[in-house]
């Protein structure tokens, strides 16, 4: 995908204009924040565009060179070959940098993991997945905070919800949404038979109050006494909160905190994220068919990955990638390779769609 010289010049001019505005000292705080945001967005694109412009200029000069010295001509020919070999890759980098970005990519995210088929073993697997994301988040320098959890009797999670804050959280984790399947011998299995269990992961971009405004009259709020697994963490006061959003039918329950107010605040946070996702899905309805062709359809019922313990492998079914590094992936660091491969595949498909 070759970008015209005029478009390169346009990018360079826009970047120079933003640099000058920021350096002028004449902007009020609101205009400065807006210009800084635009600058941060265009800077990586403008830098690559400048590299391409310089490489093209150098190539043109070398091709016009008519030096009588054969040695100089040979050196020029060598340099021309190098530039012609490197330019397509740099142009591809620019094309990727110029792909339309999902506005939610820069947002923090809400992570929801629910145990699916498989009973206790599914709940233990849900806990394994939560620890994997916890370790990956720590490696990325993100902050993860549990919002609510419904523990199972054997120490896993029937459901766990957490906030992840940091730079580009949703951009990196959005392809994790879907059904994750595990194949292993459960600790409770005496016969050594391999069981298949599943857990559903959903990664939702975190909205602001401006994105999603909720009217109090649209809410039905129930307060009741919390209960915990095996009698643990059972409250003696009515502090658990169930919020029903009447127009959408969405229901959120939070009972982790001993304070009713804290539970309500957390439940509202989860509700806002789910409503924002619903709004985004509806807004993208026209693009739904196109999105299905991409890596991240976001369909929670889609089986996306299998973790096979006997063979020590993890397979991502969307991109047919199998890595024989299951322990490293579950420990967090190995997950980065899967995340990067999914992002690269999505970019490649979107580039191909633009070229087509």
N, C-alpha and C positions, 0 to 999 in steps of 0.2 A: 504494500500500500504506500505509494510514493506521495509525498506532500509537496505542493508547489512552492516555488521560491517566494511567491507573493504572500502565501500563508505564513511562511517562516518569518518574513519581514514584519507581517502584521502582529505575530506573537511577540517578536522582539520589541516592537514599538509599544505594545500594551504593557509589557514588563517594565520598560524604561519609564513609561508614564507613571506607573504605580510607584516605582522607586523614587521618582522625583517628588510625587505627592507626599509620600511618607517622610521624606527628608526635608520637606518645606517648612514644617513646624506650624503650618497655618490651619491644620485640621482640628475640629473639635473632637471630643473623646469618642462620640458615636461614629463619626466619619472615619476616624483613625482606626477603630476596631474593624469597620467594614472593609477599609482599604488593606489592612493587615491580613484579613481573612482571604481577600482576593489575591494578595501577593503570595501568601503561603500556598494557595491553590495553583497559581500559574508558574511559580518559580521552577519546580522540577521540569515542567513542560518547556519553559523558555530556555532553560540551560541545555536541554537536549536539542532544541531547535537551533540554538546558537552553534552547537557542535556540528550539526548537519550543514548549516550554512557555511561554516569555516571549511569543512571537508569538501563540500561541493566547489567552493571557490578555489581551493588548493588543487583539486582535480582538473578544473578548467585551465588553470595557469600551467600545470604540468603538461597537459595535452597540447597546449599551444606552443610549448617550448621547442625551439629549433636550434639547439646547441650543436656546434660543429664537433665538439669533443665526444667521441663514441662512449667514453666512460660515463660522462655526464648524462648522455641519452639513456644508457643502460640503467643508471641509478634512478632517472626519472621514470622509466618504464616499470621498474621494480616498485616505486612508490605509487604509481598509477594502479598497478595490480593490487597492492595492499589496500588502497582506498576503496577501490571497486569491490573488494572482498568484504570490507568492514561496513560500508555504507548501508547495505540492506538491513543489517542487524540493528544499526542505530536508528534507521527510519522505522523499523518495526517497534523499537522501544518508544519512539515518539507517538506512533499510532496507538499503542496501548495506553500511553499517558493521556492521550486525547479522547479516549473512549468515554462516553457519558458515564458519570459516576452516580451511584445511588446516593441520594442526599443523606440517607441514614448510615452510610458507611463509617462516618466519623463518630457516631453515637456510642455511648456505653450500651450494654445489653443486659437483658434479663434472661437467665438460663433456667429452663424448666426441664426436669428429668422425671419421668414416671415409669415405674415398673410395669411391664406388660405381661404377656403370657409367661408362665413359669413359676408362679408362686414365690416362695422364699428365695429361690435361686435368682429370680428376676429382680427382686429387691436388693439382693447382694450385688448383682451386676450394676444396678442403678447407682449404688454407692461407689463401686469401682469407677464408673464413668465420671461421677462427681469429683472424685479424687484426681482423676486424670486431668480434668479441666482446671481444677484448683492448682495443680502443679504447673500446668502449661501457662496459666495466668501469672503465677509467681515468676516464671521464667521470662515472660513478656514485660514484667514490671507493672502489671495491672493489679488492681485491688479487688478481691472477691469477698462478698459479704452475704451470708445466708439470710434469706428473707423469711422462709418458712420451711419446715420439714415434717413429714409424717413418717416416723420410724417404724420399721417392721419388728416383729418379735425376735428375729435372729440377728439384728444389728444392721440391716440394710435400710433402704428407703423405699417406701411405697411411692412417695413423691417428695421432691426437694426443689426449692426455688431459690435462686441467688442473683444478686446484682454483680455485674462485672464492670468496673470503671477503669478507664485508661485510654490510650491513644489507639484509634482504629479498631476497637474491640469488635464491633458488628461486622466490619469488612472482613476480618479474619475468621470469625466464628459462624457466619451466616450459613455456610454450607454444612454445618453439623446437624441441622434440623432434619429429623426423619427417624426411622426405626433402626436401632442398633441391635444386632443379634449376637449372642454368645453361644459357643459350643464348648462344653467342658464337663468334667465329672464333678457334680456338686459335693460339697463336704458332707452332706447328709446322706449321700448315696453309698451304701456299703458294697454293692455289687460291682462298682467301678464302671457303670454304664455312662456313656456321654449323653448329656441332656442339652436340648436347645431352648434357650430362653431369650426374652427380648425386653428392651426398654426404649421408650420414646423420648427423644430430645427435641426441645424447641428453643430456638434462640430468637428473642424479640428485641428490636431496637428500642431503647428507652426514650419515651417521648417527654416533652416538657409540658407544663400545664397549659401553655399556649397552643400546643398541637392538639390536645384533647381536653375539651372543656366538658365537665360532667355536672349536670344539673341535679341538685339534691333531691328534687321531686321524682327523679328517675330511679332513685335507689331505694331498695328495701333492705334494711339492716337488722339482722337478728343477733342478739347477744346470748351466749349460753356457756355452760361450764365445759372447760377443755378436758379432753381425755387423752391419755398417752398409751403407748405400747406397754403391755404387761403391767399396767398400773403405775408406770413411771411418769414423772412430770405432770401429774394430775393436779389441776388447780382446785382450790377450795372456794374460789370466787368465780363469778360469771365474767370471764374475760375473753373467751373465744368469740370471734366475730365472723359472721357470714354476710357478705354483701351480694345482693342480686341486682344486676343492672336490668331494669324492666324492659327497656326498648330492645336490647340485644339478647336478653335471656342469659347473659354470662353470669356465672356464680363464682365467687372467690371466698375461700375460707382461710383465716389465719388465727392460730391459737398458740404460737410459740412463746410470745411474751406474756408476762404476768399482768401487764397493764393493758386494759381494754383499749386505751387511746393509741398505744404503740401498735397493737394488732390491727386497729382500724386504719392507721396510717400506712402500714405495710400492705394491707389488703387493697387499699386505694391505689397504691403504687403498681401492684400486679394488675389490677383492673384497667388502669390507664394504659399499661403496656399492651394488654390483650385487645383493648379497643383500638389502639393505634395500629396494631397489626391488621385488624379487621378493615380499618379504613384504607390501609395501604393495599390490601388484597383487592378491595373493591375498586380503588383507583387504577390498579394495574390490570383490571379485568379484561380490558381491550388487548392487553399484551400477554394475556395468560397463555395463549397457544405458543407464542414465541418463547416465553419463559420456560415452557416445558422442554424445549429443545436444549436449554442451557443446563449447566451442572446443578444450579440451585433452584429447583422448582419450589422448594420450601414445603412440599407436601409431607405432612407428618406421618401419613400412612405408608409412605414409600420406604422399602427396605434399602438402606444405603450402605451398610457396612457389616461385615461379619468378623468377629474375634474368635479364632479357633485355637483353643489352648493346647490340645494334643499335638497340633502341628506347629504351634508357636507363630502363627501367621495372622495378619489382619488384611482383609480384602475390602477395598472400596468398589462397590459394584457399578457405580456411575462412570468411573473412568478406567475400570478393569485393572486397577493397580493392587498388587499383592506385595506386602512387605513381611519378611520373615523376622520381625523384630517386635513381637507382641509385648514382652516385658518393658522394653524401652518406650513403646508408644503409651502404654498404660501409666508409665512413670512420668509422662508429660513431654520430655524432650523430643521423642520420636514422633509425636503428633504433628510437629511443625512441618515435617516432610509431606505428610498427607494434606495439611492445610495449603501449603505452597503449590502442590500438584493440582489441587482443586481450583485454586485461584488462576493458575496458568491455563488450565483447560477452559475455564469460563472465559478468560480473555481471548483465547484462540478462537473459540466459537463465536464470540461477539465480533471479532475482527473479520472472520469469514463471512458473517451475516452482513457486515457493512460493505465488504468487497463485492458480495453477491448482489 
